[in-house]
Amino acid sequence: MVLAVREILNKYWGYDKFRPLQEDIVNSVLAGHDTLALLPTGGGKSICFQVPALAKDGLCLVISPLVALMKDQVAQLQRREIPAIAIHSGLHKREIDIALDNCVYGNVKFLYLSPERLLTDIFRERVTRMKVSLIAVDEAHCISAWGYEFRPPYLQIAELRELLPNVPVIALTATATAEVKTDIQEKLQFRNGQVFQKSFARANLSYSCLETEDKPGRLRSILEGVPGTAIVYAGTRRLTVEIAKYLSQYRISAAAYHAGLTHQERHRVQTEWLQGKITVMVATNAFGMGIDKPDVRLVVHLDMPESLEAYYQEAGRAGRDEKYAYATLLRGPNDAEILRNKVAEANPPIEILRKVYQCLANYYQLAVGSGAFQSFDFDLEDFTRTYKLRALEAHYALQKLQTEGFLQLNDAYFSPSKILITTAHEELYKFQVANPEHDPLLKMILRIYGGNVYTMFVKISEKALAEKLQTNIPNIKKILLYLHQRGILIYEPLRDKPQVVFTTQRYDAADLPINTKRYNTLRKNAQDKMEAVIRYAFTQNKCRTQLLLEYFGEISDEACRICDYCLQQRKAKRAQTIREQLRQQIQIFLNETNLHPNELAQQLNTKDTNYISDVISQLLEVGQVQYEADGKLKWVK
């Protein structure tokens, strides 16, 4: 079996050996154990379930909270010629139906889906007919109310286990406190479980918290002192743009990245950054998940994060090649108060949640009892303007409605136009004869995209069709929409806007079943996590790595030696050693003869001349040396 998994690793990933702990985790899964794997960002978590899934006969269900992350992992697997698909809100219900059929009857090895879809009728009916060999729960901390991104739909995984009673589970996360680790195992109903945890310490990563009243200026000096690729995290979209412009003025190659950019803009700057054409990515925390760039030398946070879990993940994107790297938090004098206000705003009263939910239902004209798993383009600015809501208040209320399992919010991601012909060949021919004005487009679709268009959704280009038929794109779209309305085909136009998905049927806002006790517990939990960040940022008498390790329940007596505190201690120790050496040399020289200070400095012949006057002053202060009438120094025996 060892040989088999190593052959798989080499065949599909090109690696000769596993990273530390990976092989132990793989073997635990293959032995049928429920397994919890805690590996830091960049530690290779995905290989820990992908390799054993390929070694086993059957399909691996992967539960993941982020559409972008699902799409990214599926694309990576497909590039390695491993059959994988994802079911998410960007798919038409017929497309989901086809995908699930392929999982039952085809050769699909990996099915990615969000936890909200686990207990839908269509999935429950199909999953029992699938040959499922493994359930992988990514970002497993989301199952715990003590975690930093609690998602109630994750609790439904336990019910999935009842449908698949003999299928082992592997849960993966980069960050979990001792409390969360226990909670994950309980909520996932671990049987014969094993836990593997790599130390949270990063031997090559230097953490620092630097106080400054001029964050842009301090950032610029840091970037000028640390060559190589960098990520700068800012708390708002506006700030990412401002900082990128500021750095560019000083000839530092920088670009802004946030969810408000178009797909083309995000793709361009991300590609240029990955290729090294852009050195510094100034981004909101929308950037970084699933990005594989091992040579990031520096990650800087301009604003304090809301939890140490989030900070550890984001900072951990530096130095994934295991070479020396830096993670720096810039701390302003009012940052603690700013963070406390932000966390208070991010946890609004339940009445605000009900109000925003009602407005959202009105916005999409959804009747009570309808809307389950319907996906809509979402424009926060237009929504808040329509209902005269404060943008920030609405933003946080929507996030909490997602946390409570009523909505799913997806940042803008690119989904190209696609079609599926749903009419049988003979019926389509009759339609073409009866509607000759639409015949050229249908013939061109079949010529370009082939017979697959009858059995699966195929990606199309309205531009290419328009060029072939010597018409314009709006006309192509108009005809496709008409054919869609007539039931000839299903046409899904291009999507590149943020999406909101109602993950339950629409409730009357007054009856929205919010778990009040749990919600208040989560508010308190958020405040505790915030205070932990403040303690970390403002502590000046302890190793940064030790502070992080303690938070995650890992006690270490050994300081990291490379954080700002440790470097300061080493510098102080070195200074003390130099001063003691100078004191001994001064005693030797002055025991032989009295000397003027300048003569003494020449005799000492040291590069550390800045210490000489300090040592002489100290010796004068304690009476160890004294000035004679001629201005020379004398050693007092």
N, C-alpha and C positions, 0 to 999 in steps of 0.2 A: 504493500500500500504506500510506503514511504517513497518507493521508486515511482509509483504511478502519479502521485501528486506532484513530485518534482518534475516529472515529464510534462505534466499539464502546465506547470508554472513556466517551464522553458518554451513549450510549444506556443502558448498564447501570449506570454508576456516577455519572453526572451531573457528571463532571469535564471541564473544557475542555482541560486539558493534563496531561501526565505529570509526575511528580516527577523530580528529577535521576537520570539513569542508566536509569530505567524504559524509556524509548522505545528506547534503545540495546540493552537486553537483549531487548526484544520483537522488534526488527528482526533481531537475531542469531539468535533462535529461528526466525523466519520464513524466514531465509536458509538454514536447515538445519544451522546449527552446533550442536554440543554446547556448552552454555553453563553456566558457573558464575557465579551471582549472589550476591554478599555485600552484603547491605543490613542496617543496624542495625534493632533492634526498632522497629516502627512505620514502617519505611521503605517499606512497600507491596510486599512480596515476592510475595504471592498474585496481584496484578495482572500480574506479569511472566510468569506462565504462563497465567493465565486469559484474558487478552486475545488472545495469539497462538493459543491453542486455539480460541477463538471465530472467529478469522479463517481458520482452516484447516478443511478438510472432514474429518470424522471425530471420534474420541473421544480424550480426554486421560486417561491413567492417572496418578493422583496417589498416590504412596507416602508415607505419613505414619505416625509411630510412636504417635500418641495418638488413642484413640477419641474423646475429648471434642473434640479439635481437628478431627477429621474431621467429626463431627456438626455442629459449629459452622459450618465452611466450607460444608458441603452445605446447611445451613439458610439461610445468607446467599445462596448461589447460587439456591436455590429461591425465595427472596423476590424475587429479580430476574427470576424466570420463566426461569431457565436450568436445563435438566434435568440433575440431578446426583444420584448415589446413593453410598452408602458400604457396604462390606462389612466387618463386624467381628464380634466374638465375641458381640454381643448378638442376632444374627440366627439364626433356625432354618435348618437346612440346606436346607429347601424354599424358604425366603425367599431364600437365597443363589442357589439354582438359578434362581429367577424373575428375580432381579436380573441375573444373568449373561446370561440369555436376552434381557432387555431391551437389554443392551449389544450383543448380536449383531444383533438384529432391530429394535430400537427407535431412538429418536432421542436417547439419552443422550449428553451432551457431556462429562461428568466422572464418572469412576469412582474413588472413593477407597478405598484398602485398605491394610492393614498389610503390612510386608515378609514377615511370617511366612506369608502366604497366597499368595505369588507362585508357589510351586512345588507347590501342591496339585494333585492330578490334575484336579479339576474346573475349576480356573482355567486350567491349561496347555492343556486340551482346548478351552476356549472362546476364550482370548485370541487364538489364531491365526486365529479366524473373525471377530474384531472388526476394524473399520477404525480402527486406532490411529494417530493423527497425531502424538502427543507423549507422552513419558514425563516426568513432573515428580517429582523427588525432593525432598520437603520435609525440613527438619532434616537436611540432607545430611552434617553432621559426624558423624552416627551411623554412617556407613560406615567411619570411620577409628578404628583402635585407639589413635591419638594424640589423638582427640577426647575430650570429657568425658562423652559418653553413648553409648559404643560399643555397637552392636547387631549381632551376627553375622548375623542374617537379612538385613541390608542388603546383605551380600556376594552374596546371591542375585540382585540386580538385574542383575549381569553376565550371568547365565544367561538372564534375561528378554530381554536385548538380543540374545542368540543366536536366540530365538524371533521377535524383531521386528527384524531386522538393519538395516533402512533407516529406522528411526524415531529422530529426534533426541531427546536428553535435555537437560533443564534441571535443574540441581541448585541448591538454594537453602538458605542458612543465614545467620544473623545473626552468628555468631562462628566464626572459624577461624584458627588460627595458620598460618604459612607451610608448616609440615610437613603440617598437615591439608589445606590447599588442594591440595597436590601429591598427597596420598593419595586425596582424593576423585576427582580426574581419572584417576588410575591404576586405582582400583577400579571406576570406572564405564566404563572403557575408552573414554575420550574420543577422538573422531576429529575433526580439524579444529576443535579446541576454542577457545573464547574465554572470558576471565575478566573480569568486571566487578566492581569493588569500590569502594564508597563509603567514604570515610575513616571510621575508627572514632571520630574526634573528634566530639563533640556540642557545638557552639559555645554552645548555650543551657543546657547542663547543668552545674551546679556540683557537683563531687565533693568530699566531705570525709570524713575519718576522725577522729573525736573520742574522746579518752580520757575515761572516766568510771567511777566506782565505783557510781553510782546511775543505771542505765539508764532505769528508768521516769521518774524525775524529770527527767533530761536530755531524754528524749523529749517529755515534757509541755511543757517550756520551748520546745523547737524547734517543736512543733505550734502553740503559742500565738503564736510569732513568724512563722510562715509560713501565711498564710490560704489556704484552698482545699482541694481534694481531696487525700488522701494515702493511700499504702499503707505499712503497717508489716509487714515480714517477720520472723517469729519461727520458731525452729527446731523447736518442738514444738506439738502441738495444745493441750496444757494451758497453755502460755505465751500463746497467742493469746487464750484465754478470760480469763486473769488480767489481761493488759494491757488488753483491751477494757473489762473491769470497772473497772480502775484509772482509765482515761481518762474513763469515764462519770461517775465520782465527782466529777471536776473539770469537769463539764458540757461535755466534748468529745464530740461525737457519734461513737461508735465501735461497731463490731461485729466479732465473730470469724468467720473463715471457715476451714474445714479439711475434709478428706475424710471425717471422722467424722460430720458433720452429715447430716441427711436431705436428700433432693433438695429438698423444700419449703423447708427452712430456708436452704439454700444459694441457691436461686433468689430467695427473699425478700430476703436481705441484699444479694445482688449487684444485684438490680433497684433497691433503695433507694439503694445506693451510686452506681449509674449515673445515677439521677435526682437525686442530690445531697441526698437526705433523710438519708443517712449520710455524714459527711465523711471518716472514717478507717476503712479496712478493715485489720484486724489479721489477717494470714493466714500460713499455711504457704506453701511454694512451689507448692502445688496451685492457687493463685490467680494469674490474670493471663494465662495462655496463651490467646490468641484473644479477649481482652477489648479492645474498641475504645473506649477513653475517652481522648481526646487531651489533656484539660485537667488531668491529674494534676500537681500542683505539687511534690510531695515524695514520695520513696521513702526509707524508713529501714530499715536492717537492724540488728536487735538482736543477731543472732548472725552470726559470720563464715561466709560460704558456703564450699563445698568447692572451688570453682574460680572463676577470674576470668571464664570464659565464662558461668557461671551468674549471677555478680554483674552482669556487663555487660548481660545480657538483662533481669534483674529491675530493675536501676537504670534501664535505658533505657525503662521504662514511664512515667517522668516526662517531662513536657515534649514529648510527641509533637505538640503544636500549634505547636512551635518557639518558644514563649514561654519566658521564664526559669523554670527549675525547679532543684530540689535533689535530690541523691542522697547520703545520709549513712549512714556505717557507724559504729555506736557500738562502741567497743573497750574491753573490760574488761581489768584487769591480768593475768588468767589465761586470756584467750581463746585465745592461741596454743597453750597446753598442752591446753585443752579441744578445740580443733580437731584437734590431732594424735591425741588419744585417739579422737575421733569417726571419723576417717578409718581408723584402725587397726581399729576395730569394724566399719566399713562394708566392710571387705575381709577377711572371715573365712577361716580355713584351709579347704581343699577338703573335709576330712573333715566339717566342719559342713554344707557344702552337700549332701553325700550323705545325712547324717542327716536334715536337714529335708526333702529330696526324698522320702525313704522315708516319713517321717511324713505328708507331704501325700498320697502315693499311698494310704496306709492310711486316711487321713481320708475319702477319697472312694471307698474300696474298689475301686480300679482294679487290674486284673490286668496283669501284664507283657504288653506288646504291644498294649494297648488305650488308649483315651482321647485319641487324636490329635484336636485341635481341639474337644474337649469343654469347655464353659464351666460354671463352678460359682459360686454365691454363696460369698463368702469372708468369714469373721469371724475376724480375727487373734486376738482375745482368746480365743474359744472354742477355736481350733486350738492355741494355745500352752498353754492350761489342760489340754486333753485329753491332750497328750503331754509335759506338764511341761517346756516349753521356755522359755527366757528370751525375752521378747517382742522386745527389741531385736535379739538375736542372730538370731532367726527372721526378723524383718523384713529385715535386711540380707542374710541368706542367700537369701531369696526374690528380692530385687532382683538378686543376682548370678546366680541361676538364670535370671532373665529376660535378663540381659546375655549369658549363654551360649546363649540361644536355646531353652531347654527349657520356659519358661513365659512367659505374658504376664499382667501384673498391670494391672488397670484400676481406677482410683478409681471410687467410686460415681457412676453416671450414670443418669438417668431414662429408662426405656424403657417406654412405656405398654402396657397389655394389647392383644393383637391376635389375630385369628383368620383362618383360611383354610379354606373348605369344600372338602374334597378328594373328596367323593362327587358323582357325576353327578346331574343333576336328577331323573331317573326313579328312581334308587336312593334318593335322599333322600326323595322322595315316599313310596315304599314303607316306608321307615323311620318316617316320621311317622305313617303309617296304623297300622303295627304297634306304635308306641310313642306313643300319644296324650298321655301325661304330659309328653313333651318337645316336642310339636308347637307349643305357644304360644311357647316361647323361640325355636325355629327360625324360625317365621313372623315374630316381632318382629325378629330379626336381619336377615332379608331385607327387611323393611319399612323399617328404619332405615338400614341400610348398603348396600342395593341389590345389584345383580348383580355388582359388583366383588369381592364376597367369594368368588366362585368362581375368580377369576383372579389375585388378589393379596391379600397380608395387609392387613387394614384395622384401624385402631385402634378399639377399642371401650371403652365405659364400663360396667362391671358395675353401677355405681350407677344409670345411666340405664335400663338394662334392668330392674333391680329395681323402679324406680319405675313404669315402664310396665306391668309385670306384677303390681304390688302384692305384691311378695314382698321378701325381704331379700338382701343382697349375698352372704353365705355360701352361700345356696341356689343363686344364679346360678352362682357359682364351682364348686359341687359338680356341677351339671349339665354345665357346660362341660368339666370334667375327665373326666366320664363319657363325653361325646361324643368327647373327644380319645382316650380309651382304646379306644373302639369303632371308631376310624378314620373317624368321620363328618367330623370337622374337626380342624384343628391349632389348639390353644389355647396361646398364650404369655402367661402371667400377667405383670403389671406387675413390673418390676425396678427397684430403686433402691439395691441394695447393691453393694459392691465385688465384682469378678469375678476369678477366676483361670482361665486357659485353658492347658491342656496343648498346646503347639504342636508337639510330637512325640509319637509313641507312647510309652507309659510304659516306662521302662527299669528293670531291676533296679538298685538304687542303687549296688551295688558295680561295675557295668559302665557307669555313667553316663559318656559320652565327653566329659569336660571336657578342653579343650586346656590342659594344665598350663603349658606354656611361655607361651602367650598370657595365661593368667590371672595369672601372676606378673609379666608385663610390664605388664599393666593395673594391678596393685597398685602397682608402682613409679611408673607414670604418675600415679596418683591422689595419691601422696605428693609428687611433683614439683609438681603443680598446687596442692596444699595449701600447700606452701612458698612458691609464687608469691603466693598470697593473703596469707600472713603478711608477706611482704616489702612488698607493696602497703600493707597496713594499718599497718605500723609505720615505714615510711619517712617521714621528716619534712623531708627536704632536697631534694625534687624535686616538680615539677608532677604532680598526680594523673593528668591526661589523658595526659601524656607517658609515665608509668609503664604505663598501660593500652595505649597505642599500641605501646610497645616489646614488650609481651607478645605482641601480635598481629602483630609483625613490621613495624610501620609507624613509621619514625623521623621525628621532627619536632623541629626546633630551636626552634620557636615554642611558648612556654608558653601555657596557655589563658587566664590572667589572672583566672579566676573560681573556681578550686578553693581549698580551705583554705590550701594552701601559697602559691599566687599572691597571694591576698588578704592573707596575712600579710606577704609580701614587699612588696606595694604599701603596706601600712600602715607597715612599717618604713621604706620609702623616703620616704613622706610625712612621717613623724616626723623623719627625718634632715633633710629639706628645711626643716621648721619650725624645728628646732633651729639650723640654720645661719643662717636668717633672723633668729632671735632673737639669736644671737651677734653678728651684724653690727649689729643695732639697739642692743644693749647697749653695744657698743664706741663707737658714735656718741654715745649719751647720756652715757656715763661719760667720754668724751674732753672733753666740754663742762664737766661738773661732777660731783663725787662725790654719790652718792644713797644713801639708805636703801633696802633691798630693797623695802619697800612702795611707796616713791616711784617706784622704777624700774619696778615692776609696773604702776603707774598710767600711767606715761609710755608703756609698751609698747603698752597698749590692744589686747590680743589676746584672742580667744576661747580660745586654747589655753593657758590659765593653768597647766594641770598640767605643762607643759613648762618653765616659767620657772625653778622651783627646781632642776630637773635641770640646765639649762644653766648656771645660776650655780654650782652645786656642781662641775660639770666645769671651769669656768673657774677657780674657786678651787683645785681640785686641781692643775691644770697651771701655776698661778701667773700666769694672765693677768689676774686681778683679785685685790684683797686688801682686807681690812677695815682701816679707819683707827680711831683711838682713839675717835672719836665714833660708831662703829658704822656709818659710811657705807662704801659700796663705792667703790674707786678702780681705774681701769684702769691696768695696769702697762705702760708703753710699752717 
